[in-house]
């Protein structure tokens, strides 16, 4: 929407756990990927129905969102909550399961995200935190987050878009985000190195 006219852009997300196995080879696992999409005003327009038909005909699991902004934030709360903390611990999700201290950090991180979302008019709740954390608990033992893998491999990551975004929004909105600030600031030096190496 920063480049194209607003009326040419739909909102959407993909629910997928995947990794690059080799150039041109993407492996997805844990569940069947799903594409969720919608108009920015959530209207069920003809073009939205046409897009759904294209996905249906191609055999892609897909859904028109009732509230695309809420769906995007629900995905965001999962990704932003676990990615940074998993990158700091540098272990697979299976090692995080059952760790009460880590669970507490993830919950606090999620609460900061809910506060930001609510202030921006998004109806996230603490139930969404629990759903995200329960999903993490149910993941395959060896699951890792894509941002976590990038950081561990010394590649540029989505740090600025995840924890960095929450930190910046917190400052703009006057909402404390201590857990996200800690995660962001601890990972930022390595992010700078990775981006310099790629430049």
PETASUL-V9098 format. One line per field, one symbol per residue. phi: phi as a letter, one per 30 degrees, with the letter a starting at -180 (. if undefined). burial: + if it has 9 or more other C-alpha atoms within 8 Angstrom, else -. A space follows every 50 residues. Layout:
phi->???
burial->???
This chain:
phi->.dcceedcbccaabcacaaddaeiccccaiadebccaaddcidcdedddd dedddeddiddaadddbddddddddedddddcdddddddibdeedddidd ddedddddedddddddeddcicddbddddddddddedddeeddbdddedd ddcicebceddcdddddddeddcicdbdddddedddcdedddddddddd
burial->---------+++--++++-+-----+-+----++++++++-+-----++- -+--++---++++++--+-+++++++++++++++++++--++++-++--- --+-++++++++++++++---+-+-+-+++-++--++-+---++++++++ ++-++++-+--++++++-+++---+-+-+++-++--++-++-+++----
